[in-house]
Amino acid sequence: MCDSIEDARRRFAEELRYTARLGSQAVIAAFATVPRERFFGPGPWRLLSPMALGEYWTTEDSDPRHLYHDVLIAIEEKRRLNNGQPSLWALMYDNLDLSDGAHVVHVGAGTGYYSAILAEIVGRAGRVTAIEIDPVLAAQASENLATWPQATVVASDGFTFRPDRVADAIVVNAGVTHLSSVWLDALAEGGRLLVPLTNVEWWGCFVMITRLGGNPDRYRARFAGRVGVIPCIGGRDQAAEERLKVALARGDFTAIRSLRRAPEEPDETCWLAGEEWWLSTAPVPEPSL
């Protein structure tokens, strides 16, 4: 390898621009800036290719330039806990359309790499609340994110944690069977919730939910992509898993149009029902006068 580490990061970000068809210069710049090696300890590292997710392999040495490819990096191989695929998260962050100064709640921060990416996107005027339920990982993330003062790590259950201010975006980094009412309540008007709904095999779909405001609250919802991701501790329920299994088996993800909340009751447009919320294939209803 003859490129410098800085060149490797820039080439990595440029490749993601094409792979994920990124439009946001802030997202591209973030991936070109954040040192990925800072978040995983010294190499060699164990990697997974998105083309062969069943088998880890080891980098030939400790050169950090090995990490600037569209691969997953093992955090805890026995748990199959990895730093996720860069092109997938780059695309999702691009879709969030985050502005400078925004507040993002990042549920499932791991060791902090993608929290740092989000911190770069929202800038020093922004704020990232990075939540990690594993206290060991949370401590590592807090140390790793020390040079991003706009990022704060909280060791807590991200499914029940209530941020101290409304969020312009909530990004859930682990698979759930149902939504937390805390996330819906914490969104600012115009705020977006990006959440992976996944089955017992860890596969499912991303849903993007946008709070539009009004009385009652109105939420636009849409399918944002397929995903395979580790389960969210505290975000899984057996009854909800059975309902989600049926919904995912239909394969009509693009039919999702809105999210409704109690006191509205599920009707014939219901795609998936949860506790006091349901996803609908009907457009967002007009606000009551």
MOFENMO-V883771 format. One record per pair of residues at least 24 apart in sequence whose ideal C-beta (glycine too) atoms are under 10 Angstrom apart, sorted by the first residue. I is the first residue (numbers start at 1). J is the second residue. D is the distance in whole Angstrom. If there is no record, write none. Layout:
BEGIN
i:j:d
I:J:D
I:J:D
END
This chain:
BEGIN
i:j:d
1:61:10
1:63:6
1:65:5
1:66:8
1:68:10
2:65:10
3:65:7
3:68:9
4:65:9
5:35:8
5:36:10
5:37:8
5:63:9
5:64:6
5:65:6
5:67:10
5:68:8
6:32:9
6:33:9
6:35:9
7:65:9
7:68:9
8:32:10
8:36:10
8:63:9
8:64:8
8:65:4
8:66:9
8:67:9
8:68:4
8:69:9
9:33:7
9:34:8
9:35:7
9:36:8
9:37:10
9:64:9
9:65:9
9:67:10
9:68:6
10:68:9
11:65:9
11:68:7
11:69:10
12:36:8
12:65:9
12:67:9
12:68:4
12:69:7
12:70:8
12:86:8
13:68:9
13:86:9
13:90:8
15:68:9
15:69:8
15:70:7
15:86:9
15:87:8
16:68:10
16:70:7
16:86:6
16:87:6
16:89:9
16:90:5
16:91:9
16:94:10
17:87:10
17:90:8
17:94:10
18:87:9
19:70:6
19:85:10
19:86:9
19:87:4
19:88:10
19:90:8
19:91:9
20:70:9
20:85:10
20:86:8
20:87:5
20:88:8
20:89:9
20:90:5
20:91:4
20:92:9
20:93:9
20:94:7
20:95:10
21:87:10
21:90:10
21:91:7
21:94:8
22:87:9
22:90:6
22:91:7
22:93:9
22:94:5
22:95:10
23:94:6
23:95:9
23:97:9
24:90:9
24:93:7
24:94:5
24:95:9
24:96:9
24:97:7
24:98:8
24:121:8
26:93:9
26:94:9
26:97:10
26:98:7
26:99:9
26:100:8
26:120:8
26:121:5
26:122:8
26:123:8
27:89:9
27:90:6
27:91:9
27:92:10
27:93:5
27:94:5
27:95:10
27:96:9
27:97:10
27:98:8
27:117:8
27:118:10
27:120:9
27:121:6
28:90:8
28:94:9
28:121:10
29:120:7
29:121:8
30:90:9
30:93:8
30:98:10
30:114:10
30:116:8
30:117:5
30:118:8
30:119:8
30:120:4
30:121:5
30:122:9
30:123:10
31:68:9
31:86:7
31:87:10
31:89:9
31:90:6
31:93:9
31:117:6
31:120:8
31:121:10
32:68:10
32:120:9
33:116:9
33:117:9
33:120:6
34:112:10
34:113:7
34:114:9
34:115:10
34:116:5
34:117:6
34:118:10
34:119:8
34:120:6
34:147:10
34:148:9
35:64:8
35:67:9
35:68:10
35:113:9
35:116:9
35:144:10
35:147:10
36:64:7
36:66:10
36:67:5
36:68:7
36:69:10
36:73:8
36:83:8
36:86:8
36:113:6
36:116:9
36:117:9
37:62:9
37:63:9
37:64:4
37:65:9
37:66:9
37:67:6
37:68:9
37:73:9
37:113:10
38:64:9
38:111:9
38:112:9
38:113:8
38:116:8
38:143:10
38:144:6
38:145:9
38:146:10
38:147:9
39:67:9
39:73:8
39:75:9
39:83:7
39:110:8
39:111:5
39:112:6
39:113:4
39:114:9
39:115:9
39:116:7
39:140:8
39:141:8
39:143:10
39:144:5
39:145:9
40:64:9
40:67:7
40:73:5
40:74:8
40:75:7
40:83:7
40:110:10
40:111:7
40:113:8
40:140:10
40:144:9
41:75:10
41:111:9
41:140:9
43:67:8
43:73:10
45:71:9
45:73:6
45:74:7
45:83:10
46:72:9
46:73:7
46:74:4
46:75:9
46:77:6
46:82:9
47:71:5
47:72:7
47:73:6
47:74:7
47:82:9
47:83:10
48:72:4
48:73:8
48:74:7
48:77:9
48:80:9
48:82:6
48:83:10
48:84:10
48:85:9
49:85:9
50:84:10
50:85:5
50:86:10
50:87:8
50:88:8
50:228:9
53:80:9
53:82:9
53:85:9
53:228:7
56:80:9
56:82:9
67:113:10
73:111:9
73:113:8
75:110:6
75:111:6
75:113:10
75:134:10
75:137:7
75:140:9
75:230:10
76:110:10
76:134:9
76:136:10
76:137:9
76:230:10
79:134:10
79:230:8
80:202:9
80:230:7
81:108:10
81:110:7
81:111:10
81:134:9
81:137:8
81:174:10
81:230:6
82:110:9
82:229:9
82:230:8
83:110:6
83:111:7
83:112:10
83:113:5
83:114:8
84:108:10
84:110:9
84:113:9
84:114:7
84:173:7
84:174:10
84:227:9
84:228:10
84:229:7
84:230:9
85:227:10
85:228:9
85:229:10
86:113:9
86:114:9
86:117:9
88:206:9
88:225:7
88:226:9
88:227:7
88:228:9
88:229:9
89:113:9
89:114:6
89:117:7
89:118:9
89:171:9
89:173:8
89:194:10
90:114:10
90:117:8
91:206:10
91:224:9
91:225:7
92:171:7
92:173:10
92:194:6
92:196:9
92:206:7
92:208:8
92:224:7
92:225:7
92:227:9
93:117:7
93:118:7
93:121:6
93:169:9
93:171:8
93:194:9
94:121:10
95:192:8
95:194:8
95:206:9
95:208:7
95:222:10
95:224:6
95:225:8
96:121:8
96:168:9
96:169:5
96:170:10
96:171:7
96:191:10
96:192:6
96:193:10
96:194:6
96:208:8
96:224:9
97:168:10
97:169:9
97:192:8
98:122:6
98:123:10
98:126:8
98:168:7
98:169:6
98:171:10
98:192:9
99:123:9
99:125:10
99:126:8
99:168:7
99:169:10
100:124:9
100:125:6
100:126:6
101:125:4
101:126:5
101:127:8
101:150:10
101:168:9
102:126:5
102:127:8
102:128:9
102:167:9
102:168:4
102:169:6
102:188:9
102:191:9
103:127:5
103:128:8
103:129:7
103:150:9
103:163:8
103:165:6
103:166:7
103:167:5
103:168:5
103:169:8
103:170:10
103:186:10
103:188:8
103:191:9
104:128:5
104:129:7
104:130:9
104:150:10
104:151:9
104:167:7
104:168:7
104:169:5
104:170:7
104:171:6
104:191:10
104:192:10
104:194:10
105:129:5
105:130:8
105:131:7
105:154:9
105:158:8
105:161:8
105:162:10
105:163:5
105:165:10
105:166:10
105:167:5
105:168:9
105:169:7
105:170:5
105:171:7
105:172:9
105:182:10
105:183:8
105:186:7
105:187:9
105:191:10
105:193:9
106:130:5
106:131:7
106:132:9
106:141:10
106:151:9
106:153:9
106:154:10
106:158:8
106:167:10
106:169:9
106:170:8
106:171:5
106:172:9
106:173:7
107:131:5
107:132:9
107:133:9
107:156:10
107:157:9
107:158:3
107:159:8
107:161:8
107:170:7
107:171:7
107:172:5
107:173:6
107:174:7
107:176:9
107:180:9
107:183:8
107:193:10
107:194:10
107:195:9
107:232:7
107:235:9
108:132:7
108:133:8
108:134:10
108:137:9
108:158:6
108:159:10
108:171:8
108:172:6
108:173:3
108:174:4
108:175:10
108:196:10
108:229:9
108:230:8
108:232:6
108:233:9
108:235:9
109:133:10
109:134:10
109:137:8
109:138:7
109:140:10
109:141:5
109:142:9
109:144:10
109:145:8
109:151:9
109:153:6
109:154:9
109:155:10
109:158:9
109:171:10
109:173:7
110:134:8
110:137:6
110:138:9
110:140:8
110:141:7
110:144:10
110:173:7
110:174:9
110:230:9
111:136:10
111:137:6
111:138:9
111:139:10
111:140:5
111:141:5
111:142:10
111:143:9
111:144:6
111:145:9
112:137:9
112:138:9
112:140:7
112:141:4
112:142:8
112:143:8
112:144:4
112:145:5
112:146:10
112:148:9
112:151:8
112:153:7
113:141:9
113:144:8
113:145:9
114:171:8
114:173:7
115:141:7
115:144:9
115:145:6
115:148:8
115:151:6
115:152:9
115:153:8
115:171:9
115:173:9
116:141:9
116:144:7
116:145:6
116:147:9
116:148:6
116:151:7
117:148:10
118:148:9
118:150:9
118:151:8
118:169:8
118:171:7
119:145:7
119:147:9
119:148:4
119:149:9
119:150:5
119:151:4
119:152:10
120:148:8
120:150:9
120:151:10
121:169:10
122:150:7
122:151:9
122:168:8
122:169:9
123:150:7
124:148:9
124:149:7
124:150:6
125:150:8
126:150:5
126:151:9
126:168:9
127:151:8
127:152:7
127:163:9
127:165:8
127:167:9
127:168:9
128:152:7
128:153:9
128:169:10
128:171:9
129:153:8
129:154:6
129:156:10
129:158:10
129:161:8
129:163:5
129:164:8
129:165:9
129:167:8
129:170:9
129:186:10
130:154:7
130:158:10
130:171:10
130:173:10
131:155:8
131:156:6
131:157:8
131:158:4
131:159:9
131:161:5
131:163:9
131:170:10
131:172:10
131:173:9
132:156:8
132:157:10
132:158:8
132:173:9
133:157:5
133:158:6
133:159:9
133:160:10
133:161:9
133:174:9
133:232:9
133:233:5
133:234:7
133:235:10
134:233:8
156:234:10
157:182:10
157:232:9
157:233:7
157:234:5
157:235:9
158:182:9
158:183:9
158:232:7
158:233:9
158:234:7
158:235:8
159:183:8
159:232:7
159:233:8
159:234:4
159:235:5
159:236:9
160:234:7
160:235:10
161:186:9
161:234:10
162:186:7
166:191:7
166:211:9
167:191:6
167:192:9
167:193:8
167:211:10
168:192:8
169:193:8
169:194:7
169:208:10
169:210:10
170:194:7
170:195:8
170:209:9
171:195:8
171:196:10
172:196:6
172:197:10
172:206:9
172:207:10
172:229:9
172:232:7
172:235:8
173:229:7
173:230:9
173:232:8
174:198:9
174:202:10
174:229:6
174:230:5
174:231:6
174:232:4
174:233:7
174:234:9
174:235:7
174:236:9
175:199:8
175:200:10
175:201:10
175:202:6
175:203:8
175:204:6
175:206:10
175:227:7
175:228:8
175:229:5
175:230:7
175:231:5
175:232:6
175:235:8
175:236:8
175:244:10
176:204:9
176:229:10
176:231:8
176:232:5
176:234:9
176:235:4
176:236:7
176:237:9
176:240:8
176:241:10
176:244:9
176:274:10
177:204:9
177:231:9
177:232:9
177:235:7
177:236:5
177:237:5
177:238:8
177:239:9
177:240:4
177:241:5
177:242:9
177:243:8
177:244:5
177:245:9
177:272:10
177:274:9
178:235:7
178:236:8
178:237:6
178:239:9
178:240:4
178:241:9
178:243:8
178:244:7
178:272:8
178:273:9
178:274:4
178:275:7
178:277:8
179:207:9
179:209:8
179:235:9
179:240:9
179:259:8
179:261:10
179:272:9
179:274:6
179:275:9
179:276:10
179:277:6
179:278:10
179:279:9
180:232:9
180:234:9
180:235:7
180:274:10
180:275:10
180:277:10
181:261:8
181:262:10
181:274:9
181:275:8
181:276:7
181:277:7
183:209:8
184:209:8
184:211:7
184:217:8
184:219:7
184:259:8
184:261:7
184:276:9
184:277:7
185:211:9
185:217:9
185:261:10
186:211:9
187:211:4
187:212:10
187:213:10
187:217:9
187:219:8
188:213:9
189:213:4
189:214:9
189:217:9
189:218:10
191:219:10
192:219:10
192:220:9
192:224:10
193:219:8
193:221:9
193:259:9
194:224:7
194:225:10
195:221:10
195:224:9
195:227:10
195:232:9
195:235:9
196:224:9
196:225:9
196:226:9
196:227:5
196:228:9
196:229:5
196:230:10
196:231:10
196:232:8
196:235:10
197:223:10
197:227:9
197:235:10
197:240:9
197:244:6
197:247:8
197:248:7
197:253:9
197:256:10
197:272:7
197:274:10
197:279:9
198:227:7
198:228:7
198:229:6
198:230:9
198:231:7
198:232:9
198:235:10
198:236:9
198:241:9
198:244:8
198:248:8
199:228:10
199:231:10
199:241:7
199:242:10
199:244:6
199:245:6
199:247:10
199:248:6
199:249:9
200:231:8
200:236:9
200:238:9
200:241:6
200:242:10
200:244:9
200:245:8
201:228:8
201:245:10
202:227:9
202:228:5
202:229:6
202:230:7
202:231:7
203:227:7
203:228:5
203:229:8
203:248:8
204:228:8
204:229:8
204:244:7
204:245:10
204:247:9
204:248:6
204:253:9
205:244:10
205:247:9
205:248:7
205:251:10
205:253:5
205:254:10
205:256:9
206:253:9
207:253:8
207:256:6
207:259:8
207:271:10
207:272:9
207:279:7
208:256:9
209:256:9
209:258:9
209:259:5
209:277:10
209:279:9
210:258:10
210:259:9
210:284:9
211:259:9
212:258:9
212:284:6
212:287:8
213:287:8
214:284:9
214:285:9
214:286:9
214:287:4
214:288:8
215:287:6
215:288:6
215:289:10
216:260:9
216:261:7
216:262:9
216:263:8
216:264:8
216:285:9
216:287:8
216:288:7
217:259:9
217:260:10
217:261:6
217:287:9
218:258:8
218:259:9
218:260:9
218:261:9
218:284:5
218:285:7
218:286:8
218:287:6
219:258:6
219:259:4
219:260:8
219:261:8
219:277:9
219:279:9
219:280:10
219:284:7
220:256:10
220:257:7
220:258:6
220:259:8
220:283:8
220:284:5
221:256:5
221:257:6
221:258:5
221:259:5
221:260:9
221:271:9
221:279:6
221:280:8
221:281:10
221:284:9
222:253:9
222:254:8
222:255:10
222:256:6
222:257:7
222:258:9
222:279:10
223:252:9
223:253:4
223:254:5
223:255:8
223:256:5
223:257:10
223:271:10
223:279:10
224:253:9
224:256:10
225:253:9
226:253:8
237:274:9
237:275:9
239:274:10
239:275:10
240:272:9
240:273:9
240:274:6
240:275:8
243:272:6
243:273:7
243:274:8
244:272:6
244:274:9
246:272:9
247:271:6
247:272:4
247:273:9
247:279:8
248:272:9
252:281:8
254:281:10
255:279:9
255:280:9
255:281:4
255:282:10
256:280:8
256:281:7
257:281:6
257:282:6
257:283:5
257:284:7
258:282:6
258:283:6
258:284:5
258:285:7
259:284:9
260:284:9
260:285:8
END
